[in-house]
Amino acid sequence: MQLPVNLHKAVLAGTSRVPFDPASGVAPALQPVAGQGLWHALAAQDLWQRAGFQPATGIDAPTAAGADGAACPRTAEDILLLLMRGMHANLLPTWLTLAQAKGVSVPHACLVPLLEQGMGKPGLRETLMPVLGERGRWLVAQNPQWSAKYVAGTDDAAAVDQAWNTGAPAQRAAALRAMRAADPAAALASLQGGWAQEPADLRAALLPCLEVGLSPADEPFLEAALDDKRKEVRGAARELLAILPGSQLGARCAARMEALFTLQPQGAGQLPVLEVALPEACDKAMKRDGVGVENPYRMGEKQSWIFNMMQCVPPDHWAERWRVTPAGVLQVMQANEFGRVLQEGLVHAIGLSARAGLEQAADWFIAIHASKVPNARALSARFSDMAMALPPSARERVLHAWLECGNGSGVPDALSLARQMAGEGGAQVSQAVSRLLLDRLQQMMREKDAPGYGMKYEFETMASLLDVSDMEYLEQGWPGPEWAHWDNWRQLVDELKEALRFKNTLHRSFTDNKE
């Protein structure tokens, strides 16, 4: 809104410093309605300007939005409205995930508030995009601020193509991931077509997108990227090749490691003994494969070379080569004088194998806690973060095993993993894992007189993850009112039970449709 000079000064400085005079503060035509008050004058000025606004001419009206698919059940819409008003708002991702599974779109009346809410929440945007429907995608296209944040999914090829060709770097990266999800080979060809002309920063931002749909067909391009002038590009290429099962990089590093290893068989039922010789030098080929590039734990130089090579070798290679279990591999390495270095590299390799989507990677996460190796868990502060990269079924198997482990850091890591799964939105673990989680929560209650600072967060995690198909088990195992510390915990328990009943209603709302 544009204001006359005198009116503008009065608003900025206040009428005590700049007395407001309607005769000189507003246009003559407005003086009869502006009165003597500053705010009346502002209102009149604003209304006058808006009334005189003339829309632009010569602009074609946008085509109407297409029809959406299956309508959202009325009961589910009512639940969504409650979530948007703040009632159990942490279950909003659960509603969106269920809507996608049922093939329904967000009701039209809820689109604008949700699109606005997602502007500052990347996780919500990812969950919201698949259920926007035709009307929602049409709305996004009309608002430049929305279209900059909400990159079209693979089902909107035209929008993806436009974002790839004309978008900002973040939009181009998101478009490349969408293209890889739809057709990995075509997406790789599009990236290769303009690769030489891309700025170095953009090459470093785009290359990691190839992790979506990564396959042996990408290996020649990634091998060539190992010779890129930019360090970040070379690092991204090495990481992707380390993730890729059966890559030449993994084979080269495995061959170098085996040249340094001597395995001495022992008697029946005993693990072999590993002897390790440090590498003499780091040649040009080793440097190309990233050896000597990273030394995060301030190891000796030659020990860091072993670490760099170990993290590029799939962990299953050692189990198959030495014919021992994952837990056995950990113990064989632990017994060596360089055991800590070997295990550090192995843990990083386990994390990369999880990102490769390999179900068997779960065996290694389970072995870390089940192993007899002292403090094996301490090898990585991001262990539960790494487990999040596993496929959902393998991730749940790891969570179940860690909860049952019950020793060392098994339960804390399980709770950390559970919190991250809950933050992902829409996840609901099996009833067997739900019972274990609930048992651990109730055990924590009995061990403490009163809830600590983080206990409310643990209860919210349970509300997001616990299975609600059978509500009966959720009422079992709680300390009764006769428990000495019951009053300290009563509110948290009551809130959890109420949240789980609401979640049960949320699930049923997609099937129990009563107009």
DAGIMO-V531493 format. One record per backbone hydrogen bond with DSSP energy under -0.5 kcal/mol. CO is the residue of the C=O (numbers start at 0). NH is the residue of the N-H. Records with the same first field share a line. If there is no record, write none. Layout:
CO = NH, NH
This chain:
3 = 7
4 = 8
5 = 9
6 = 10
7 = 11
8 = 12
9 = 13
13 = 16, 17
18 = 20
19 = 21
20 = 23, 24
21 = 25
26 = 29, 30
27 = 30
29 = 32, 33
30 = 34
33 = 36
36 = 40
37 = 41
38 = 42
39 = 43
40 = 44
41 = 45
42 = 46
43 = 47
44 = 48
45 = 49
46 = 50
47 = 51
49 = 52
52 = 54
57 = 59
69 = 104
72 = 76
73 = 77
74 = 78
75 = 79
76 = 80
77 = 81
78 = 82
79 = 83
80 = 84
81 = 86
82 = 85
85 = 87, 88
87 = 90
88 = 91
90 = 94
91 = 95
92 = 96
93 = 97
94 = 98
95 = 99
96 = 100
97 = 101
98 = 102, 103
99 = 102
102 = 69
106 = 109, 110
107 = 110, 111
109 = 113
110 = 114
111 = 115
112 = 116
113 = 117
114 = 118
115 = 118
116 = 119
117 = 120
120 = 124
121 = 125
122 = 126
123 = 127
124 = 128
125 = 129
127 = 130
128 = 131
130 = 105
131 = 135
132 = 136
133 = 137
134 = 138
135 = 139
136 = 140
137 = 141
138 = 141, 142
139 = 142, 146
141 = 143
142 = 146
143 = 147
144 = 148
145 = 148, 149
148 = 150
152 = 155
155 = 159
156 = 160
157 = 161
158 = 162
159 = 163
160 = 164
161 = 165
162 = 166
167 = 171
168 = 172
169 = 173
170 = 174
171 = 175
172 = 176
173 = 177
174 = 178
175 = 179
176 = 180
177 = 181
178 = 182
182 = 186
183 = 187
184 = 188
185 = 189
186 = 190
187 = 191
188 = 192
189 = 193
191 = 194
193 = 196, 197
194 = 197
198 = 202
199 = 203
200 = 204
201 = 205
202 = 206
203 = 207
205 = 208
206 = 209
207 = 210
208 = 211
210 = 212, 213
214 = 217
215 = 218
217 = 221
218 = 222
219 = 223
220 = 224
221 = 225
222 = 225
223 = 226
224 = 227
229 = 233
230 = 234
231 = 235
232 = 236
233 = 237
234 = 238
235 = 239
236 = 240
237 = 241
238 = 242
239 = 243
243 = 246
246 = 250
247 = 251
248 = 252
249 = 253
250 = 254
251 = 255
252 = 256
253 = 257
254 = 258
255 = 259
256 = 259, 260
259 = 276
261 = 263, 274
262 = 264
263 = 272
266 = 269
272 = 263
274 = 261
280 = 282
282 = 286
283 = 287
284 = 288
285 = 290
286 = 289
289 = 292, 293
294 = 297
299 = 303
300 = 304
301 = 305
302 = 306
303 = 307
304 = 308
305 = 309
306 = 310
308 = 311
309 = 312
311 = 313
313 = 316, 317
314 = 317, 318
315 = 319
316 = 320
317 = 321
318 = 322, 323
324 = 328
325 = 329
326 = 330
327 = 331
328 = 332
329 = 333
330 = 334
332 = 335
335 = 338
337 = 341
338 = 342
339 = 343
340 = 344
341 = 345
342 = 346
343 = 347
344 = 348
345 = 349
346 = 350
347 = 351
348 = 352
349 = 353
350 = 354
351 = 355
352 = 357
353 = 356
356 = 358
357 = 360
358 = 361
359 = 362, 363
360 = 363, 364
361 = 365
362 = 366
363 = 367
364 = 368
365 = 369
366 = 370
372 = 375
374 = 377
375 = 378
376 = 379
379 = 382
381 = 385
382 = 386
383 = 387
384 = 387
385 = 388
386 = 389
390 = 394
391 = 395
392 = 396
393 = 397
394 = 398
395 = 399
396 = 400
397 = 401
398 = 402
399 = 403
400 = 404
401 = 405
406 = 409
408 = 412
409 = 413
410 = 414
411 = 415
412 = 416
413 = 417
414 = 418
415 = 419
416 = 420
417 = 421
418 = 422
419 = 423
420 = 424
421 = 424
429 = 433
430 = 434
431 = 435
432 = 436
433 = 437
434 = 438
435 = 439
436 = 440
437 = 441
438 = 442
439 = 443
440 = 444
441 = 445
442 = 446
443 = 447
444 = 447
451 = 454
453 = 457
454 = 458
455 = 459
456 = 460
457 = 461
458 = 462
459 = 463
460 = 464
461 = 465
464 = 428
471 = 474
472 = 475
479 = 482
482 = 485
484 = 487, 488
485 = 488, 489
488 = 492
489 = 493
490 = 494
491 = 495
492 = 496
493 = 497
494 = 498
495 = 499
496 = 500
497 = 501
498 = 502
499 = 503
500 = 504
501 = 505
502 = 506
503 = 507
504 = 508
506 = 509
507 = 510, 511
508 = 75
510 = 512
511 = 513
512 = 514
